[in-house]
Amino acid sequence: MTDTQKTIAIIGAGIVGVSTALWLQRDGHKVILIDRKGPAEGASFGNGGILASCSIVPVTVPGLLPKAPKMLFSPNQPLFLKWGYLPKLAPWLLKYLGHANAADTARAAAALTPIVGDSLQDHLALAEGTGAEKWIEPSDYVFVYDDRAHFESDAFGWNLRREHGFQWDEFEGQAFRDYDPVYSPDLGFAARLKNHGRIRDPGRYIKDLADHMVAQGGELIIADVEDIARENGQVTGVRAGGQVIACDAAVIASGVWSGPLAKKLGLEVPLESERGYHIEFWEPSVMPKTPVMVAARKFVATPMEGRLRLAGVVEFGGTEAEASKAPIELLRRNAAAVFPRLKASHVTEWLGHRPAPADSIPVIGELPHIKGAFTGFGHHHIGLTGGPKTGRILAQLISGRQPNVDLSVYSPARYTKAGHQ
């Protein structure tokens, strides 16, 4: 034990929390990971499994506002709303749609790039020596369009990617079919980005990382966290399961469930659940050679261990409501349209909750008014991609080192009363 060793409680055992715990442990700290259900039981289990470094363009691109109502009323569009939830959603939704302009989209892309832009290397560094490396697979990432004109209609996002250093190859017509013949002949254009990756089983990957943390002396506690205890503006412990767990610092990294806890510390973060669905085709008859974003239908398909996972769809309806049938039915129709020869032994379904701040920028850093209180949440649909870098940044801050990233854009200070937006 060194003089600088601290006891750190990390609330949330998804990819951000587990990454934070591992990097802190490597810095010599004692870590206690607390989660209401256990490692990878939320969005970290059911995500698209892609290390999507190029996914720096938020949903709120210019032009979303006029399209949104039409999307909501079409069963073939990947945007759903539980209408009874609209009164509760409205304040957040107005803020969210208010960011659907060129300046805010460019600002979000600039903020996300340092967090996700080197995801494959970030994951390899995180998993090194843990036994979880076996789940990481370097790969291309392919965006598929109907044709070149359809691709060019997405020029705003692709120009943003180019500005941030991303490059790609383009395949058209027969060249695309030769690259991967698994797709419907209706799809005639693809943009391929190299230096990406996929996780072959996200749930098992994160469980393996958490197991390694425990094997190295970390503690895992399954409990609901009620509050963070503090005295004289300094964190002293975490109230969980009816007891106080003493610690020198605490990290809130519990995805969409971070909102209420952050509020108790004086942070008013406009945060909603972006409900996401996936379906998995087990023992599939065909498999794309790389992870793919099918732009026409706004879903991703990722080859995984023993199955093909299709993920996507945005539904707003809070964290309490049951799963809806329509998003799953849409994913099934999309699968049949895009992969016409796809058959499977069985199909499984899942619903999870992505943490969506209104400005699409994660909340990462120390609270300005409480020493030892840190946040690491709000990664929308790129939590798996950005989790390891976020964890490393938090570990550096807690260990008193300054990360080589401008952290001001992620600062929780923007949600205190003094910096409220």
C-alpha positions in Angstrom: 0.0 0.0 0.0 1.3 3.4 -1.0 0.6 6.9 0.5 -1.3 7.8 -2.6 -3.6 4.7 -2.6 -7.2 5.6 -2.3 -10.4 3.5 -2.0 -12.6 4.3 -5.0 -16.3 3.2 -5.3 -17.5 2.9 -8.9 -21.3 2.8 -9.3 -22.2 0.9 -12.4 -20.7 -2.3 -13.8 -21.1 -1.7 -17.5 -18.2 -1.0 -19.8 -17.5 2.5 -18.4 -17.5 1.4 -14.8 -15.5 -1.8 -15.4 -12.9 0.2 -17.5 -12.6 2.8 -14.7 -12.1 0.1 -12.1 -9.4 -1.7 -14.1 -7.4 1.4 -14.8 -7.7 2.6 -11.2 -6.5 -0.8 -10.0 -3.5 -0.6 -12.3 -2.7 2.8 -10.7 -2.6 1.1 -7.3 -6.0 2.0 -5.9 -8.4 -0.2 -4.0 -11.6 -0.4 -6.1 -15.2 -1.3 -5.2 -17.5 -1.9 -8.1 -21.2 -1.6 -7.1 -24.1 -2.5 -9.4 -27.8 -3.2 -8.9 -27.6 -6.4 -11.0 -24.0 -7.2 -11.7 -21.5 -6.7 -14.6 -22.9 -6.2 -18.1 -26.6 -6.6 -17.2 -27.7 -3.4 -19.0 -26.8 -1.7 -22.2 -23.3 -3.1 -22.1 -24.8 -6.6 -22.7 -27.1 -5.8 -25.6 -25.2 -3.2 -27.7 -24.3 -3.6 -31.3 -20.8 -4.9 -30.4 -19.0 -2.6 -32.8 -15.9 -0.6 -31.8 -17.3 2.2 -34.0 -14.6 4.8 -33.9 -16.2 6.7 -36.8 -19.6 7.0 -35.0 -19.0 10.7 -34.1 -22.1 12.1 -35.8 -25.0 12.3 -33.4 -28.6 11.5 -34.3 -29.5 15.2 -34.1 -28.1 16.2 -37.6 -29.5 19.2 -39.4 -32.8 18.4 -41.0 -34.0 16.0 -38.3 -36.7 18.3 -37.1 -38.9 18.3 -40.2 -38.4 14.5 -40.6 -39.1 13.5 -37.0 -43.0 13.6 -37.1 -43.2 11.6 -40.3 -40.8 9.0 -38.8 -42.9 8.6 -35.7 -46.0 7.8 -37.7 -44.4 5.2 -40.0 -44.0 1.6 -38.8 -41.0 1.3 -41.2 -38.9 4.1 -39.7 -36.5 3.3 -36.8 -38.0 5.9 -34.4 -40.8 5.0 -32.0 -42.5 6.8 -29.1 -44.8 5.5 -26.4 -47.3 8.4 -26.6 -48.3 8.2 -23.0 -44.7 9.1 -22.1 -44.7 12.3 -24.2 -45.6 14.8 -21.4 -42.7 13.6 -19.3 -40.4 13.4 -22.4 -41.3 16.9 -23.8 -38.8 19.1 -21.9 -35.9 16.8 -22.8 -37.1 16.4 -26.4 -37.3 20.1 -27.0 -33.7 20.5 -25.8 -32.6 17.5 -27.8 -34.2 18.7 -31.1 -32.8 22.1 -30.4 -29.3 20.7 -31.1 -30.3 19.5 -34.6 -28.3 22.1 -36.4 -24.9 22.2 -38.1 -23.0 24.1 -35.3 -24.1 21.8 -32.5 -23.6 18.7 -34.6 -20.0 19.7 -35.4 -19.4 20.5 -31.7 -20.7 17.1 -30.7 -18.5 15.3 -33.3 -15.4 17.2 -32.1 -16.2 16.2 -28.5 -16.8 12.5 -29.3 -13.7 12.0 -31.5 -11.1 11.9 -28.6 -13.4 9.5 -26.7 -14.1 7.0 -29.5 -11.6 7.7 -32.3 -9.1 5.1 -31.2 -11.5 2.5 -29.8 -9.8 -0.7 -31.0 -6.5 0.3 -29.4 -8.2 1.5 -26.3 -9.9 -1.9 -25.9 -6.8 -3.9 -26.6 -4.9 -1.8 -23.9 -7.8 -2.3 -21.4 -8.1 -6.1 -22.0 -4.4 -6.9 -22.1 -3.5 -9.6 -19.6 -7.1 -10.0 -18.4 -8.2 -13.1 -20.4 -10.9 -11.0 -22.1 -8.7 -10.2 -25.1 -10.1 -13.2 -26.9 -13.4 -11.5 -27.5 -11.8 -8.5 -29.4 -11.7 -8.9 -33.2 -10.1 -6.2 -35.4 -12.3 -5.6 -38.4 -13.5 -3.2 -41.1 -16.8 -1.4 -40.6 -19.0 -1.1 -43.6 -21.8 1.4 -44.3 -24.2 0.1 -46.9 -26.5 2.3 -49.1 -29.0 1.8 -51.9 -26.7 3.5 -54.4 -24.2 6.4 -54.7 -26.9 9.1 -54.7 -28.2 7.7 -51.4 -24.6 7.8 -49.9 -24.2 11.4 -51.1 -27.4 12.4 -49.3 -25.4 11.7 -46.1 -22.6 14.0 -47.2 -22.9 16.2 -44.0 -21.9 13.3 -41.7 -19.2 12.0 -44.0 -17.7 15.4 -44.3 -17.5 15.6 -40.5 -15.8 12.3 -40.4 -13.3 13.4 -43.1 -12.6 16.6 -41.0 -11.7 14.4 -38.1 -9.3 12.2 -40.0 -11.4 9.2 -41.1 -10.8 7.7 -44.5 -12.8 5.1 -46.4 -12.9 3.0 -49.6 -16.0 2.9 -51.8 -17.5 -0.1 -53.5 -20.2 0.1 -56.1 -22.4 -2.4 -57.9 -20.6 -5.6 -58.8 -17.5 -4.6 -56.8 -19.6 -4.4 -53.7 -21.2 -7.8 -54.5 -17.8 -9.3 -55.0 -16.6 -7.9 -51.6 -19.5 -9.6 -49.8 -22.3 -11.4 -51.6 -24.5 -11.8 -48.6 -26.6 -8.7 -49.2 -29.8 -8.1 -51.1 -29.1 -7.0 -54.8 -31.2 -3.9 -54.0 -28.1 -2.6 -52.1 -25.5 -1.3 -54.5 -23.0 0.9 -52.6 -20.8 0.6 -49.6 -18.2 2.8 -47.8 -15.6 0.7 -45.9 -13.6 2.1 -42.9 -10.6 0.1 -41.8 -9.1 0.0 -38.2 -12.3 -0.7 -36.5 -13.3 -3.8 -34.5 -16.0 -5.9 -32.9 -16.6 -7.7 -29.7 -17.7 -11.3 -30.3 -19.8 -11.4 -27.1 -20.1 -8.1 -25.3 -21.7 -9.5 -22.2 -19.1 -12.2 -21.6 -16.3 -9.7 -22.5 -17.3 -7.3 -19.7 -17.9 -10.2 -17.3 -14.4 -11.5 -18.0 -13.0 -8.0 -17.4 -14.9 -7.7 -14.1 -13.7 -11.2 -13.0 -10.1 -10.1 -13.6 -10.7 -7.0 -11.5 -12.0 -9.2 -8.6 -9.1 -11.7 -9.0 -6.7 -8.8 -8.7 -8.2 -7.8 -5.3 -11.1 -5.6 -6.4 -14.5 -5.9 -4.7 -17.9 -6.4 -6.5 -21.1 -5.6 -4.6 -24.5 -6.2 -5.9 -26.8 -3.5 -4.4 -28.9 -0.5 -5.3 -27.0 2.7 -4.6 -29.2 5.2 -2.8 -26.9 8.2 -2.4 -23.3 9.4 -2.1 -22.3 10.4 1.5 -20.2 13.5 1.9 -18.9 15.8 4.6 -17.6 19.3 4.2 -17.8 19.1 0.4 -15.9 15.8 0.2 -17.1 12.3 -0.7 -16.9 9.9 2.3 -18.8 6.9 1.2 -21.6 5.4 -0.9 -25.0 4.5 0.6 -26.0 1.1 -0.9 -28.2 -1.7 0.3 -28.8 0.0 3.6 -25.2 0.5 4.5 -22.5 3.1 3.9 -19.5 1.8 2.0 -16.5 4.1 3.0 -14.5 5.5 0.1 -12.3 8.5 -0.8 -13.9 9.1 -4.2 -17.0 7.8 -6.1 -17.7 7.5 -9.8 -21.2 7.6 -11.2 -21.1 5.3 -14.2 -24.5 3.7 -14.2 -25.8 4.7 -17.6 -29.3 6.1 -17.8 -29.7 5.3 -14.0 -27.0 7.9 -13.3 -29.5 10.8 -13.7 -31.4 10.5 -10.4 -28.1 9.9 -8.5 -26.4 12.9 -10.1 -29.5 15.0 -9.2 -28.9 14.3 -5.5 -25.4 15.8 -5.9 -26.8 19.0 -7.5 -26.4 18.0 -11.2 -29.5 18.6 -13.4 -28.6 16.6 -16.5 -31.3 16.4 -19.2 -31.0 12.6 -19.6 -33.4 10.2 -21.2 -33.5 6.5 -22.0 -32.9 5.9 -25.7 -34.6 2.5 -25.7 -32.7 0.2 -28.0 -33.6 -3.3 -29.3 -31.7 -6.2 -30.7 -32.5 -9.5 -32.2 -30.1 -12.4 -32.6 -30.1 -15.1 -35.3 -28.5 -18.2 -33.8 -26.6 -20.6 -36.0 -27.2 -18.3 -39.0 -27.1 -19.7 -42.5 -25.2 -16.7 -43.8 -23.0 -14.1 -42.0 -21.7 -10.8 -43.3 -17.9 -10.7 -43.3 -17.7 -7.5 -41.2 -20.0 -5.4 -38.9 -22.3 -3.3 -41.0 -24.4 -0.2 -40.7 -27.3 -0.5 -43.1 -27.9 3.2 -43.7 -31.3 2.8 -45.5 -32.8 1.1 -42.5 -30.7 2.5 -39.7 -29.6 -0.7 -38.0 -26.3 -2.5 -37.5 -25.6 -6.2 -38.0 -22.6 -7.7 -36.2 -21.2 -11.2 -36.5 -20.9 -12.6 -33.0 -20.1 -15.9 -31.3 -22.6 -18.4 -32.8 -25.0 -15.8 -33.9 -25.7 -12.6 -35.9 -26.9 -9.6 -33.9 -29.1 -6.9 -35.4 -29.3 -3.8 -33.3 -30.8 -0.4 -33.7 -34.1 1.4 -33.4 -34.7 4.3 -31.1 -37.8 4.3 -28.9 -38.7 6.9 -26.3 -40.8 5.6 -23.4 -38.7 5.7 -20.3 -37.1 2.9 -18.3 -40.3 1.3 -16.8 -42.5 0.4 -19.8 -42.4 -3.1 -21.2 -40.8 -3.9 -24.6 -42.9 -2.9 -27.6 -43.6 -5.3 -30.5 -43.2 -2.9 -33.4 -39.5 -2.3 -33.1 -38.7 -6.0 -33.0 -41.0 -6.6 -36.0 -39.2 -3.8 -37.9 -35.8 -5.5 -37.1 -37.2 -8.8 -38.4 -38.5 -7.2 -41.6 -35.1 -5.4 -42.1 -33.2 -8.7 -41.6 -35.4 -10.4 -44.3 -34.9 -7.4 -46.7 -31.2 -7.0 -46.3 -30.1 -10.7 -45.9 -32.6 -12.6 -48.1 -30.9 -16.0 -47.5 -30.7 -15.7 -43.7 -32.2 -18.5 -41.7 -31.5 -19.5 -38.1 -32.1 -22.2 -35.6 -33.8 -19.7 -33.3 -34.1 -16.0 -32.8 -33.8 -14.1 -29.4 -34.9 -10.6 -28.6 -33.7 -7.9 -26.1 -34.5 -4.4 -25.0 -32.0 -2.1 -23.2 -31.6 1.6 -22.3 -28.9 3.9 -23.8 -28.2 7.0 -21.7 -29.0 10.0 -23.9 -28.1 13.5 -22.7 -29.9 16.2 -24.7 -26.6 17.5 -26.2 -25.3 14.0 -27.2 -22.0 14.7 -25.2 -21.1 12.4 -22.3 -20.7 13.9 -18.8 -17.2 13.1 -17.7 -15.2 14.6 -14.8 -15.2 15.8 -11.2 -18.1 17.8 -9.8 -16.9 21.4 -9.2 -18.6 21.6 -5.8 -17.9 18.1 -4.3 -14.4 16.8 -4.0 -14.1 13.2 -5.0 -17.4 13.0 -6.9 -16.9 12.0 -10.5 -19.2 11.2 -13.4 -18.8 9.0 -16.5 -22.1 8.5 -18.3 -24.2 9.7 -21.2 -22.6 7.9 -24.1 -25.8 7.4 -26.1 -25.3 4.5 -28.5 -21.4 4.6 -28.4 -20.8 3.4 -24.8 -19.0 0.3 -25.8 -16.9 2.2 -28.2 -16.0 5.0 -25.8 -16.0 3.1 -22.5 -12.3 2.2 -22.2 -11.1 5.8 -23.0 -13.6 7.3 -20.6 -12.4 4.9 -17.8 -8.8 5.8 -18.4 -9.5 9.5 -18.3 -11.4 9.1 -15.0 -8.6 7.0 -13.5 -6.0 9.6 -14.5 -8.1 12.4 -12.9 -8.6 10.5 -9.7 -4.8 9.7 -9.6 -4.0 13.4 -10.0 -2.8 13.2 -13.6 -4.0 15.5 -16.3 -5.2 13.6 -19.4 -4.0 14.8 -22.8 -7.6 15.7 -23.7 -9.5 19.0 -23.4 -12.0 17.9 -20.8 -14.0 21.2 -20.6 -16.6 20.1 -23.1 -17.6 17.0 -21.0 -17.5 18.8 -17.7 -20.3 18.1 -15.2 -20.0 21.8 -14.3 -22.3 22.6 -17.2 -25.1 21.0 -15.3 -24.7 22.7 -11.9 -26.9 25.7 -11.0 -23.9 28.0 -11.8 -23.2 26.6 -15.2 -26.8 25.4 -16.0 -27.8 25.3 -19.7 
